[in-house]
Amino acid sequence: MARIRAAFHDPDGSRYGIPTFWWRGAPAGFATRRQLRDAGLRPGGQSVAAQVMWAGIGGVRVAYLYRIDLARPKRVASPRQRQAISRALRARRICPSCRVERPYYIPRSLGECLDCADVSAG
């Protein structure tokens, strides 16, 4: 119960501007972006409806809440979009120096694969 703070209980929004609840204290009908995603939903253009605040490492932490009844289903990428994404991710694995496809993404800081970067550095 150490995370529950009376200072974070503001259901009418008079103190923080929007309804605020403590950790695990939000009423049913609200969800975070991650919870919406796990349920196959997205905020769908709605603004933040409430927030959860708690004392965390480094200070006060905040998680924004959205209304579940206003959420929309997640959009699904078309086959052409999935194909384009696949090509773009593959291009990130091809070294521009040796033209070999690597099992990892080429580091942008080096601009080439680790083998080519070792050769040019040594």
C-alpha positions in Angstrom: 0.0 0.0 0.0 3.0 2.3 -0.1 2.2 3.6 -3.5 -1.2 4.9 -2.5 -1.1 8.6 -1.8 -4.1 10.7 -0.8 -2.4 13.6 -2.7 -2.9 11.8 -6.0 -6.7 11.3 -5.4 -8.4 14.0 -7.4 -11.4 12.4 -9.2 -13.0 15.7 -10.1 -9.8 17.2 -11.6 -9.8 20.3 -9.4 -6.1 20.0 -8.4 -4.5 18.5 -11.5 -6.8 19.7 -14.3 -8.0 16.2 -15.2 -9.3 13.4 -13.0 -6.4 11.9 -11.2 -6.2 8.6 -9.3 -3.5 6.8 -7.3 -1.7 3.6 -8.5 -4.3 0.9 -9.2 -7.1 3.2 -8.1 -8.7 4.1 -11.4 -12.3 3.1 -11.9 -13.4 0.6 -14.5 -13.8 2.1 -18.0 -10.3 3.6 -18.3 -7.2 2.1 -19.8 -3.6 3.1 -20.7 -2.4 3.0 -24.3 -0.6 -0.3 -23.6 -3.8 -1.8 -22.1 -5.8 -0.7 -25.1 -3.2 -2.2 -27.4 -3.3 -5.5 -25.6 -7.1 -5.5 -26.0 -6.8 -4.8 -29.8 -7.9 -1.2 -29.4 -6.4 2.3 -29.9 -7.4 5.7 -28.5 -8.9 6.7 -31.8 -8.3 10.5 -31.6 -9.8 11.0 -28.1 -7.9 13.2 -25.7 -6.6 12.0 -22.3 -9.6 11.4 -20.0 -7.7 10.9 -16.7 -4.4 10.0 -15.2 -2.8 7.8 -12.6 0.0 9.2 -10.5 2.3 7.4 -8.1 5.6 8.0 -6.4 8.3 6.2 -8.4 12.0 6.1 -8.7 13.2 9.6 -9.4 9.9 11.4 -8.4 6.3 11.3 -9.3 5.3 9.1 -12.3 2.2 9.6 -14.5 0.3 7.3 -16.8 -2.4 8.7 -19.0 -5.8 7.0 -19.2 -8.3 6.8 -22.1 -12.0 5.9 -22.1 -12.5 2.3 -23.3 -16.0 3.1 -24.7 -14.5 5.7 -27.1 -11.6 3.5 -28.2 -11.6 2.1 -31.7 -10.2 -1.2 -33.1 -6.6 -1.2 -34.1 -5.9 -0.7 -37.7 -4.5 -3.6 -39.7 -1.7 -3.1 -42.2 -2.5 -4.2 -45.8 -0.4 -6.9 -47.4 1.3 -4.2 -49.5 2.2 -2.2 -46.4 3.5 -5.3 -44.7 5.6 -6.1 -47.7 7.0 -2.5 -47.7 7.9 -2.8 -44.1 9.6 -6.1 -44.6 11.7 -4.6 -47.4 12.7 -1.6 -45.4 13.7 -3.7 -42.4 15.8 -6.0 -44.7 17.5 -3.0 -46.1 18.6 -2.0 -42.6 20.4 -5.3 -42.3 22.5 -5.0 -45.6 25.9 -3.5 -45.1 26.6 -0.8 -47.7 30.3 -1.7 -47.8 30.4 -5.4 -48.3 26.7 -5.8 -49.4 26.2 -8.8 -47.1 22.9 -9.2 -45.3 23.6 -9.5 -41.5 21.4 -11.0 -38.8 21.3 -7.6 -37.0 20.6 -4.1 -38.0 23.6 -2.1 -39.2 24.5 0.4 -36.5 23.9 3.9 -37.7 26.8 5.2 -35.7 29.2 3.0 -37.7 27.4 3.1 -41.1 28.6 -0.4 -41.9 28.6 -3.9 -40.4 30.7 -4.8 -37.4 33.2 -6.8 -39.5 33.7 -3.9 -42.0 34.0 -1.4 -39.1 36.8 -3.6 -37.5 38.7 -3.8 -40.8 38.5 0.0 -41.4 39.4 0.8 -37.7 42.4 -1.6 -37.5 
